[in-house]
Amino acid sequence: MKIVSISSELAPFSKTGGLADVARSLPKALQRLGHKVIIITPLYGL
């Protein structure tokens, strides 16, 4: 399955709380199960 994950935070790039950790861990777990995952997150600081 192809999955797109969209998050306002993504560890280690932008992290203010637990969301960044989940936004990183969940797609990794889905990839280990054989799914194709793309993560979309804002580019802060420009």
PyMOL Python script that loads the backbone (N, CA, C, O; Angstrom):
from pymol import cmd

cmd.read_pdbstr("""\
ATOM      1  N   MET A   1       0.834  -1.162   0.000  1.00  0.00           N
ATOM      2  CA  MET A   1       0.000   0.000   0.000  1.00  0.00           C
ATOM      3  C   MET A   1       0.892   1.244   0.000  1.00  0.00           C
ATOM      4  O   MET A   1       1.954   1.246   0.623  1.00  0.00           O
ATOM      5  N   LYS A   2       0.468   2.287  -0.688  1.00  0.00           N
ATOM      6  CA  LYS A   2       1.172   3.571  -0.689  1.00  0.00           C
ATOM      7  C   LYS A   2       0.489   4.482   0.325  1.00  0.00           C
ATOM      8  O   LYS A   2      -0.728   4.666   0.284  1.00  0.00           O
ATOM      9  N   ILE A   3       1.277   5.051   1.233  1.00  0.00           N
ATOM     10  CA  ILE A   3       0.740   5.875   2.317  1.00  0.00           C
ATOM     11  C   ILE A   3       1.450   7.216   2.319  1.00  0.00           C
ATOM     12  O   ILE A   3       2.673   7.276   2.197  1.00  0.00           O
ATOM     13  N   VAL A   4       0.680   8.302   2.459  1.00  0.00           N
ATOM     14  CA  VAL A   4       1.243   9.641   2.623  1.00  0.00           C
ATOM     15  C   VAL A   4       0.958  10.079   4.045  1.00  0.00           C
ATOM     16  O   VAL A   4      -0.192  10.087   4.483  1.00  0.00           O
ATOM     17  N   SER A   5       2.001  10.442   4.758  1.00  0.00           N
ATOM     18  CA  SER A   5       1.887  10.930   6.134  1.00  0.00           C
ATOM     19  C   SER A   5       2.191  12.422   6.124  1.00  0.00           C
ATOM     20  O   SER A   5       3.239  12.844   5.634  1.00  0.00           O
ATOM     21  N   ILE A   6       1.265  13.230   6.672  1.00  0.00           N
ATOM     22  CA  ILE A   6       1.439  14.678   6.723  1.00  0.00           C
ATOM     23  C   ILE A   6       1.478  15.097   8.182  1.00  0.00           C
ATOM     24  O   ILE A   6       0.583  14.759   8.957  1.00  0.00           O
ATOM     25  N   SER A   7       2.519  15.837   8.554  1.00  0.00           N
ATOM     26  CA  SER A   7       2.680  16.242   9.949  1.00  0.00           C
ATOM     27  C   SER A   7       3.326  17.618  10.032  1.00  0.00           C
ATOM     28  O   SER A   7       4.154  17.979   9.195  1.00  0.00           O
ATOM     29  N   SER A   8       2.939  18.381  11.048  1.00  0.00           N
ATOM     30  CA  SER A   8       3.540  19.705  11.254  1.00  0.00           C
ATOM     31  C   SER A   8       4.911  19.605  11.906  1.00  0.00           C
ATOM     32  O   SER A   8       5.669  20.575  11.908  1.00  0.00           O
ATOM     33  N   GLU A   9       5.236  18.439  12.460  1.00  0.00           N
ATOM     34  CA  GLU A   9       6.535  18.208  13.101  1.00  0.00           C
ATOM     35  C   GLU A   9       7.083  16.870  12.634  1.00  0.00           C
ATOM     36  O   GLU A   9       6.330  15.960  12.288  1.00  0.00           O
ATOM     37  N   LEU A  10       8.412  16.763  12.629  1.00  0.00           N
ATOM     38  CA  LEU A  10       9.054  15.496  12.282  1.00  0.00           C
ATOM     39  C   LEU A  10      10.445  15.466  12.905  1.00  0.00           C
ATOM     40  O   LEU A  10      11.314  16.258  12.543  1.00  0.00           O
ATOM     41  N   ALA A  11      10.644  14.549  13.838  1.00  0.00           N
ATOM     42  CA  ALA A  11      11.960  14.408  14.491  1.00  0.00           C
ATOM     43  C   ALA A  11      12.954  13.880  13.464  1.00  0.00           C
ATOM     44  O   ALA A  11      12.582  13.016  12.670  1.00  0.00           O
ATOM     45  N   PRO A  12      14.150  14.334  13.438  1.00  0.00           N
ATOM     46  CA  PRO A  12      14.811  15.319  14.292  1.00  0.00           C
ATOM     47  C   PRO A  12      14.780  16.732  13.717  1.00  0.00           C
ATOM     48  O   PRO A  12      15.444  17.620  14.251  1.00  0.00           O
ATOM     49  N   PHE A  13      14.028  16.964  12.645  1.00  0.00           N
ATOM     50  CA  PHE A  13      14.068  18.246  11.937  1.00  0.00           C
ATOM     51  C   PHE A  13      13.299  19.360  12.633  1.00  0.00           C
ATOM     52  O   PHE A  13      13.811  20.472  12.763  1.00  0.00           O
ATOM     53  N   SER A  14      12.097  19.087  13.077  1.00  0.00           N
ATOM     54  CA  SER A  14      11.295  20.083  13.790  1.00  0.00           C
ATOM     55  C   SER A  14      10.555  19.354  14.905  1.00  0.00           C
ATOM     56  O   SER A  14       9.685  18.522  14.646  1.00  0.00           O
ATOM     57  N   LYS A  15      10.906  19.673  16.143  1.00  0.00           N
ATOM     58  CA  LYS A  15      10.338  18.948  17.270  1.00  0.00           C
ATOM     59  C   LYS A  15      10.052  19.906  18.414  1.00  0.00           C
ATOM     60  O   LYS A  15      10.944  20.604  18.895  1.00  0.00           O
ATOM     61  N   THR A  16       8.775  19.930  18.849  1.00  0.00           N
ATOM     62  CA  THR A  16       8.412  20.682  20.040  1.00  0.00           C
ATOM     63  C   THR A  16       7.705  19.793  21.053  1.00  0.00           C
ATOM     64  O   THR A  16       7.498  20.192  22.199  1.00  0.00           O
ATOM     65  N   GLY A  17       7.334  18.588  20.630  1.00  0.00           N
ATOM     66  CA  GLY A  17       6.636  17.681  21.538  1.00  0.00           C
ATOM     67  C   GLY A  17       6.651  16.262  21.002  1.00  0.00           C
ATOM     68  O   GLY A  17       7.469  15.903  20.155  1.00  0.00           O
ATOM     69  N   GLY A  18       5.727  15.466  21.515  1.00  0.00           N
ATOM     70  CA  GLY A  18       5.673  14.051  21.166  1.00  0.00           C
ATOM     71  C   GLY A  18       5.213  13.757  19.750  1.00  0.00           C
ATOM     72  O   GLY A  18       5.491  12.681  19.221  1.00  0.00           O
ATOM     73  N   LEU A  19       4.512  14.698  19.128  1.00  0.00           N
ATOM     74  CA  LEU A  19       4.032  14.479  17.764  1.00  0.00           C
ATOM     75  C   LEU A  19       5.180  14.168  16.813  1.00  0.00           C
ATOM     76  O   LEU A  19       5.049  13.302  15.947  1.00  0.00           O
ATOM     77  N   ALA A  20       6.292  14.858  16.963  1.00  0.00           N
ATOM     78  CA  ALA A  20       7.446  14.648  16.085  1.00  0.00           C
ATOM     79  C   ALA A  20       7.966  13.220  16.180  1.00  0.00           C
ATOM     80  O   ALA A  20       8.375  12.638  15.175  1.00  0.00           O
ATOM     81  N   ASP A  21       7.952  12.656  17.380  1.00  0.00           N
ATOM     82  CA  ASP A  21       8.422  11.280  17.565  1.00  0.00           C
ATOM     83  C   ASP A  21       7.484  10.280  16.899  1.00  0.00           C
ATOM     84  O   ASP A  21       7.934   9.332  16.255  1.00  0.00           O
ATOM     85  N   VAL A  22       6.183  10.492  17.055  1.00  0.00           N
ATOM     86  CA  VAL A  22       5.200   9.594  16.437  1.00  0.00           C
ATOM     87  C   VAL A  22       5.245   9.732  14.919  1.00  0.00           C
ATOM     88  O   VAL A  22       5.157   8.737  14.200  1.00  0.00           O
ATOM     89  N   ALA A  23       5.382  10.968  14.429  1.00  0.00           N
ATOM     90  CA  ALA A  23       5.433  11.209  12.985  1.00  0.00           C
ATOM     91  C   ALA A  23       6.643  10.539  12.349  1.00  0.00           C
ATOM     92  O   ALA A  23       6.642  10.269  11.148  1.00  0.00           O
ATOM     93  N   ARG A  24       7.670  10.270  13.138  1.00  0.00           N
ATOM     94  CA  ARG A  24       8.850   9.560  12.630  1.00  0.00           C
ATOM     95  C   ARG A  24       8.707   8.045  12.806  1.00  0.00           C
ATOM     96  O   ARG A  24       9.055   7.281  11.905  1.00  0.00           O
ATOM     97  N   SER A  25       8.202   7.614  13.951  1.00  0.00           N
ATOM     98  CA  SER A  25       8.143   6.184  14.276  1.00  0.00           C
ATOM     99  C   SER A  25       7.086   5.421  13.480  1.00  0.00           C
ATOM    100  O   SER A  25       7.340   4.311  13.013  1.00  0.00           O
ATOM    101  N   LEU A  26       5.913   6.010  13.327  1.00  0.00           N
ATOM    102  CA  LEU A  26       4.825   5.307  12.645  1.00  0.00           C
ATOM    103  C   LEU A  26       5.159   4.984  11.188  1.00  0.00           C
ATOM    104  O   LEU A  26       4.969   3.840  10.775  1.00  0.00           O
ATOM    105  N   PRO A  27       5.646   5.936  10.392  1.00  0.00           N
ATOM    106  CA  PRO A  27       6.020   5.581   9.018  1.00  0.00           C
ATOM    107  C   PRO A  27       7.118   4.518   8.939  1.00  0.00           C
ATOM    108  O   PRO A  27       7.098   3.675   8.041  1.00  0.00           O
ATOM    109  N   LYS A  28       8.070   4.551   9.866  1.00  0.00           N
ATOM    110  CA  LYS A  28       9.112   3.516   9.882  1.00  0.00           C
ATOM    111  C   LYS A  28       8.505   2.140  10.116  1.00  0.00           C
ATOM    112  O   LYS A  28       8.882   1.168   9.461  1.00  0.00           O
ATOM    113  N   ALA A  29       7.564   2.062  11.052  1.00  0.00           N
ATOM    114  CA  ALA A  29       6.904   0.785  11.337  1.00  0.00           C
ATOM    115  C   ALA A  29       6.100   0.310  10.127  1.00  0.00           C
ATOM    116  O   ALA A  29       6.096  -0.880   9.814  1.00  0.00           O
ATOM    117  N   LEU A  30       5.428   1.222   9.455  1.00  0.00           N
ATOM    118  CA  LEU A  30       4.657   0.855   8.266  1.00  0.00           C
ATOM    119  C   LEU A  30       5.569   0.372   7.143  1.00  0.00           C
ATOM    120  O   LEU A  30       5.212  -0.551   6.411  1.00  0.00           O
ATOM    121  N   GLN A  31       6.749   0.990   6.999  1.00  0.00           N
ATOM    122  CA  GLN A  31       7.709   0.529   5.990  1.00  0.00           C
ATOM    123  C   GLN A  31       8.189  -0.882   6.289  1.00  0.00           C
ATOM    124  O   GLN A  31       8.349  -1.694   5.378  1.00  0.00           O
ATOM    125  N   ARG A  32       8.417  -1.171   7.559  1.00  0.00           N
ATOM    126  CA  ARG A  32       8.859  -2.525   7.933  1.00  0.00           C
ATOM    127  C   ARG A  32       7.799  -3.570   7.593  1.00  0.00           C
ATOM    128  O   ARG A  32       8.118  -4.740   7.385  1.00  0.00           O
ATOM    129  N   LEU A  33       6.541  -3.144   7.538  1.00  0.00           N
ATOM    130  CA  LEU A  33       5.457  -4.058   7.168  1.00  0.00           C
ATOM    131  C   LEU A  33       5.290  -4.172   5.653  1.00  0.00           C
ATOM    132  O   LEU A  33       4.423  -4.902   5.174  1.00  0.00           O
ATOM    133  N   GLY A  34       6.126  -3.445   4.901  1.00  0.00           N
ATOM    134  CA  GLY A  34       6.109  -3.573   3.451  1.00  0.00           C
ATOM    135  C   GLY A  34       5.400  -2.459   2.703  1.00  0.00           C
ATOM    136  O   GLY A  34       5.270  -2.531   1.480  1.00  0.00           O
ATOM    137  N   HIS A  35       4.939  -1.436   3.399  1.00  0.00           N
ATOM    138  CA  HIS A  35       4.246  -0.331   2.752  1.00  0.00           C
ATOM    139  C   HIS A  35       5.244   0.705   2.235  1.00  0.00           C
ATOM    140  O   HIS A  35       6.347   0.833   2.766  1.00  0.00           O
ATOM    141  N   LYS A  36       4.850   1.437   1.203  1.00  0.00           N
ATOM    142  CA  LYS A  36       5.631   2.569   0.688  1.00  0.00           C
ATOM    143  C   LYS A  36       5.088   3.824   1.365  1.00  0.00           C
ATOM    144  O   LYS A  36       3.899   4.123   1.255  1.00  0.00           O
ATOM    145  N   VAL A  37       5.954   4.560   2.067  1.00  0.00           N
ATOM    146  CA  VAL A  37       5.505   5.714   2.843  1.00  0.00           C
ATOM    147  C   VAL A  37       6.248   6.968   2.407  1.00  0.00           C
ATOM    148  O   VAL A  37       7.470   6.958   2.254  1.00  0.00           O
ATOM    149  N   ILE A  38       5.501   8.042   2.211  1.00  0.00           N
ATOM    150  CA  ILE A  38       6.050   9.367   1.927  1.00  0.00           C
ATOM    151  C   ILE A  38       5.619  10.272   3.073  1.00  0.00           C
ATOM    152  O   ILE A  38       4.461  10.247   3.490  1.00  0.00           O
ATOM    153  N   ILE A  39       6.557  11.073   3.583  1.00  0.00           N
ATOM    154  CA  ILE A  39       6.247  11.997   4.671  1.00  0.00           C
ATOM    155  C   ILE A  39       6.319  13.424   4.136  1.00  0.00           C
ATOM    156  O   ILE A  39       7.293  13.804   3.486  1.00  0.00           O
ATOM    157  N   ILE A  40       5.281  14.210   4.414  1.00  0.00           N
ATOM    158  CA  ILE A  40       5.235  15.618   4.021  1.00  0.00           C
ATOM    159  C   ILE A  40       5.198  16.454   5.291  1.00  0.00           C
ATOM    160  O   ILE A  40       4.375  16.218   6.175  1.00  0.00           O
ATOM    161  N   THR A  41       6.094  17.433   5.375  1.00  0.00           N
ATOM    162  CA  THR A  41       6.163  18.314   6.535  1.00  0.00           C
ATOM    163  C   THR A  41       6.626  19.695   6.073  1.00  0.00           C
ATOM    164  O   THR A  41       7.346  19.795   5.080  1.00  0.00           O
ATOM    165  N   PRO A  42       6.231  20.757   6.771  1.00  0.00           N
ATOM    166  CA  PRO A  42       6.675  22.100   6.379  1.00  0.00           C
ATOM    167  C   PRO A  42       8.182  22.275   6.546  1.00  0.00           C
ATOM    168  O   PRO A  42       8.808  21.618   7.377  1.00  0.00           O
ATOM    169  N   LEU A  43       8.747  23.163   5.750  1.00  0.00           N
ATOM    170  CA  LEU A  43      10.158  23.517   5.869  1.00  0.00           C
ATOM    171  C   LEU A  43      10.223  24.826   6.648  1.00  0.00           C
ATOM    172  O   LEU A  43      10.033  25.903   6.084  1.00  0.00           O
ATOM    173  N   TYR A  44      10.491  24.725   7.933  1.00  0.00           N
ATOM    174  CA  TYR A  44      10.550  25.899   8.806  1.00  0.00           C
ATOM    175  C   TYR A  44      11.927  26.542   8.740  1.00  0.00           C
ATOM    176  O   TYR A  44      12.912  25.891   8.391  1.00  0.00           O
ATOM    177  N   GLY A  45      11.986  27.823   9.077  1.00  0.00           N
ATOM    178  CA  GLY A  45      13.258  28.493   9.257  1.00  0.00           C
ATOM    179  C   GLY A  45      13.868  29.123   8.021  1.00  0.00           C
ATOM    180  O   GLY A  45      15.034  29.516   8.054  1.00  0.00           O
ATOM    181  N   LEU A  46      13.129  29.231   6.941  1.00  0.00           N
ATOM    182  CA  LEU A  46      13.689  29.888   5.753  1.00  0.00           C
ATOM    183  C   LEU A  46      13.114  31.263   5.587  1.00  0.00           C
ATOM    184  O   LEU A  46      13.465  31.970   4.642  1.00  0.00           O
TER     185      LEU A  46
END
""", "prot")
cmd.dss("prot")
cmd.show_as("cartoon", "prot")
cmd.util.cbc("prot")
cmd.orient("prot")
